[in-house]
Amino acid sequence: MSIITKALTSAAMAAALFVAPAQAADNVRIALVVKALGIGFFEAAAKGAEEAAEELGNVEVIYTGPTDTTAEGQIEVINALIAQRVDAIAISANDTDALVPALKRAMQRGITVISWDSGVAPEGRQMHLNPSSNPLIGNMIVKLAADHLPDGGDVAVLSATTTSTNQNIWIEEMTKVLGDYPGINVVATVYGDDLADKSYREATGLMQSYPDLDAIIAPTSVGIVAAAQAVVDAGKVGKVNVTGLGLPSEMAGAIESGASKSFAIWNPIDLGYSATMLAYELSQNGAETGEGAEIPMGRMGSLTLDEKNEGAMADPFVYDASNIEDFKEIF
């Protein structure tokens, strides 16, 4: 069945994107809570949630989030969902710890809570779905830069927010493997807050502050597009390579212009699909968490949890000039 996006009564929340006809009262209501509405990555994830709902047949998906990437906005969303007495909340968190009290209240009221993409501290959720393995992602984002710098070079990182869980973990994992890439020197890390205009300014500032900069690594779908545009506008295509994590639909122009030689991402459609399936299994089918537990994810197989009740969906996939045309119309 179609995604149902309900407006939640808060000034910090966006209006509904689409409201389907009223569903049966016994439908399972799963809230897919994103960092902010209006971001292509999360809209693609919502398509995956729709696919899962159609497959399950009795699920109403509430796709929602704040209008900006703040913990405060997500807390208001969570409180509204508690008041609606949804069956499950699957959230991509803007802050690891700040959401915990609100999500604890949700669990105390019998609501299943999982995090996906960007995690919540363990006490605030039952499990976390990583889109990929954190070490694999950390290695991938620096490898993408190093592959085009055989003699080494200066690179900088353009992240999202200082409190963004997944960004910080990936950068930490990247740092751990820098020794595997001789000559790669990270000169700075800046933050664009997942805002296009701020990310553009930060990327421009990096090129001005480090005139010998060879690459910008942006492990954020908003930042990578903004950085690529900044490189084009600065006339540094061929000098500064922008890479990291992005969406094919949004990065096709950067690949074509040469501002980016390659980038990576998991499939956000698969991610939204998997998160919805996991939330359903936990809330309706008696699936249990715990180290070694395996929880079905429909067509994505099963998720194996570790000692932190976390699991990885799939490996990241590299996009470049050889395959961008095949994927840019999909997400």
C-alpha positions in Angstrom: 0.0 0.0 0.0 1.1 3.6 -0.4 3.2 5.5 2.1 1.0 7.6 4.3 2.7 10.8 5.4 0.8 12.4 8.3 1.4 16.0 9.4 2.3 16.1 13.1 1.2 19.1 15.1 4.4 21.0 15.5 5.9 24.2 14.0 9.1 22.3 13.5 7.5 19.7 11.2 6.8 19.8 7.6 3.3 19.3 6.1 2.3 15.9 4.8 3.8 14.9 1.5 1.0 12.6 0.5 -2.0 11.2 2.3 -3.5 7.9 1.1 -7.1 6.9 1.7 -7.9 5.9 5.3 -6.6 2.5 6.2 -8.2 -0.2 8.3 -8.0 0.4 12.0 -6.0 -2.8 12.7 -3.2 -1.8 10.4 0.3 -1.8 11.9 1.6 1.8 12.0 5.4 2.2 11.5 6.9 5.6 11.6 9.9 6.2 9.4 11.5 9.3 11.1 14.3 11.0 9.1 16.8 13.6 9.9 14.9 16.2 7.9 12.3 16.2 5.2 13.2 17.4 1.7 16.5 15.4 1.4 16.7 13.1 -1.6 18.4 10.2 0.3 15.5 10.0 2.8 12.9 10.3 0.1 14.4 7.3 -1.6 14.4 5.5 1.7 10.6 6.3 1.9 10.1 4.5 -1.4 11.7 1.4 0.1 9.4 1.7 3.1 6.5 1.9 0.7 7.7 -1.3 -1.0 7.9 -3.1 2.4 4.4 -1.9 3.3 3.0 -3.2 0.0 4.7 -6.6 0.6 3.5 -7.0 4.1 0.0 -5.9 3.2 -1.2 -4.5 6.6 1.3 -1.7 7.2 0.7 2.0 7.3 4.0 3.9 7.0 4.2 7.3 8.5 7.1 9.1 6.8 8.0 12.2 8.8 10.8 14.3 10.3 11.6 17.9 11.3 12.2 20.7 8.8 15.9 21.0 9.8 18.5 18.6 11.1 18.2 19.2 14.9 17.6 16.9 17.8 15.0 19.3 19.1 12.9 18.9 15.9 13.1 15.1 16.1 12.1 15.1 19.8 8.9 17.0 18.9 8.3 14.4 16.1 8.8 11.5 18.6 6.5 13.0 21.2 3.8 13.5 18.6 4.2 9.8 17.5 3.9 8.7 21.1 0.6 10.6 21.3 -0.6 8.8 18.2 0.3 5.5 19.7 2.1 4.1 16.7 3.3 0.5 16.8 6.9 1.2 15.9 9.4 4.1 15.3 12.4 3.6 13.0 14.6 6.7 13.3 17.7 8.1 11.6 19.1 10.2 14.5 20.4 13.8 14.5 22.0 13.2 17.9 23.2 10.0 19.6 22.1 10.9 23.1 19.6 13.7 23.0 16.8 11.6 21.7 17.2 8.9 24.3 14.7 10.2 26.9 11.9 10.7 24.3 12.6 7.2 22.8 12.6 5.6 26.2 9.2 7.0 26.8 8.1 5.5 23.5 9.4 2.1 24.5 7.8 2.4 28.0 4.5 2.8 26.2 5.0 -0.4 24.2 6.3 1.2 21.0 9.0 -0.7 19.2 12.0 1.6 18.6 14.9 0.9 16.2 17.4 3.3 14.7 18.8 3.1 11.2 21.4 5.0 9.1 22.4 7.3 12.0 22.2 5.6 15.4 20.8 6.2 18.8 22.6 5.2 22.0 21.7 1.6 23.0 19.5 2.6 25.9 17.2 4.5 23.5 16.5 1.7 21.0 16.1 -2.0 20.7 18.5 -2.4 17.8 20.3 -0.4 15.1 20.5 -1.0 11.4 23.8 0.2 9.8 23.6 0.7 6.1 27.0 -0.9 5.9 29.8 -1.8 8.1 31.3 1.3 9.7 34.9 0.1 9.1 34.1 -0.7 5.5 32.6 2.8 5.0 35.5 4.5 6.7 37.9 2.7 4.5 35.9 3.3 1.3 35.6 7.1 1.7 39.4 7.5 1.9 40.1 4.8 -0.7 37.9 6.8 -3.2 40.3 9.7 -2.8 43.5 7.7 -2.6 42.7 5.8 -5.8 43.1 9.0 -7.8 46.2 10.2 -5.8 48.9 7.5 -6.5 51.6 9.8 -5.2 49.5 10.9 -2.2 48.1 14.4 -1.5 46.2 16.7 0.8 42.6 15.9 1.5 39.9 17.6 3.6 36.7 16.3 5.1 33.4 18.1 4.8 31.0 16.5 7.3 27.4 17.1 8.3 26.9 18.2 11.9 29.4 17.9 14.8 26.9 15.6 16.6 25.9 13.4 13.6 26.4 9.9 14.8 27.2 8.1 11.6 29.5 10.9 10.2 31.6 10.9 13.3 32.0 7.1 13.3 32.9 7.0 9.6 35.5 9.7 10.0 37.0 7.9 13.0 37.1 4.6 11.0 38.7 6.5 8.1 41.4 7.9 10.4 42.2 4.3 11.6 43.2 3.2 8.1 45.0 6.3 6.9 48.3 4.4 7.4 47.2 2.0 4.6 47.3 5.0 2.2 50.8 6.4 2.2 51.1 10.1 1.4 47.4 10.9 2.1 47.3 13.8 4.5 44.1 15.1 6.1 44.5 18.8 6.5 41.1 19.8 7.9 37.6 18.7 8.9 34.7 21.2 8.6 31.0 20.9 9.0 28.2 22.0 6.7 25.3 21.0 8.9 23.7 19.1 6.0 22.7 22.5 4.6 23.6 23.1 0.9 24.6 26.8 1.3 26.7 26.3 4.4 28.4 23.2 2.9 29.2 25.2 -0.3 30.7 28.0 1.8 32.8 25.5 3.8 34.1 23.8 0.6 35.0 27.2 -0.9 36.8 28.1 2.4 38.8 24.8 2.3 40.0 25.6 -1.3 41.0 29.1 -0.2 42.7 28.0 3.0 44.6 25.1 1.3 45.5 26.1 -2.2 47.3 22.7 -2.8 44.2 20.7 -1.7 43.7 17.6 -3.9 40.4 16.2 -2.7 37.4 16.9 -0.6 35.8 13.9 1.1 32.1 14.5 2.0 30.4 11.5 3.7 27.1 13.3 3.4 24.7 13.4 0.4 24.1 17.1 0.9 27.7 18.1 1.4 29.1 16.2 -1.6 26.8 17.9 -4.1 27.6 21.4 -2.6 31.3 20.7 -2.6 31.3 19.6 -6.3 29.5 22.8 -7.3 32.0 24.8 -5.3 34.8 23.1 -7.2 33.2 23.9 -10.5 32.6 27.5 -9.6 36.2 27.9 -8.3 37.5 26.6 -11.6 39.3 23.7 -9.9 37.9 20.8 -11.9 40.8 18.4 -12.4 42.6 19.9 -9.5 40.3 19.1 -6.6 38.4 15.8 -6.7 35.2 15.6 -4.7 34.2 12.2 -3.3 32.5 10.5 -0.4 28.9 9.4 -0.1 26.2 10.7 -2.5 23.1 9.9 -4.5 23.5 9.0 -8.2 20.7 11.3 -9.3 22.3 14.3 -7.5 25.9 13.5 -8.5 25.4 12.7 -12.2 26.3 16.3 -13.1 29.4 16.2 -11.0 30.6 13.0 -12.6 29.9 14.5 -16.0 31.7 17.7 -15.2 34.7 15.9 -13.8 34.3 17.6 -10.4 33.9 14.0 -9.0 35.7 11.0 -10.3 33.8 8.5 -8.2 31.6 8.2 -5.0 29.8 5.6 -3.1 26.5 4.9 -1.4 24.4 2.0 -0.3 20.9 1.8 -1.8 18.6 4.0 0.3 15.6 2.2 -1.1 17.0 -1.0 0.3 17.7 0.8 3.6 14.1 2.1 4.1 12.8 -1.3 3.0 15.0 -3.1 5.6 14.2 -0.7 8.4 10.5 -1.2 7.9 10.8 -5.0 7.7 12.9 -5.1 10.9 10.4 -2.8 12.8 7.6 -5.1 11.7 9.4 -8.3 12.8 10.2 -6.9 16.2 6.7 -5.3 16.8 4.5 -8.1 15.3 6.3 -11.4 14.8 8.1 -11.7 18.2 11.7 -11.3 16.8 14.2 -10.9 19.6 17.4 -8.9 19.7 20.7 -10.0 21.3 24.2 -11.0 20.1 24.0 -13.4 17.2 20.3 -12.9 16.7 19.1 -13.1 13.1 16.1 -11.0 12.0 14.5 -11.4 8.6 14.6 -8.4 6.2 12.5 -9.7 3.4 14.3 -9.6 0.0 17.4 -8.3 1.8 18.0 -11.6 3.6 18.5 -11.4 7.4 20.3 -9.1 9.7 22.8 -10.5 12.2 23.2 -8.5 15.4 26.4 -8.0 17.3 27.0 -7.4 21.1 25.6 -3.9 20.7 22.5 -5.0 18.9 23.7 -3.5 15.7 24.0 -5.1 12.2 25.1 -4.1 8.7 22.8 -4.2 5.8 25.2 -4.4 2.9 28.5 -3.1 1.5 28.8 0.3 -0.1 28.8 0.5 -3.9 31.0 2.7 -6.1 29.5 4.9 -8.8 31.5 6.5 -11.5 31.3 7.4 -15.2 31.0 3.7 -16.1 27.7 3.2 -14.3 26.2 6.5 -13.3 23.7 6.5 -16.3 22.3 3.2 -15.1 21.5 4.5 -11.6 20.8 8.2 -11.8 17.1 7.7 -12.7 16.6 5.3 -9.8 17.6 7.4 -6.8 
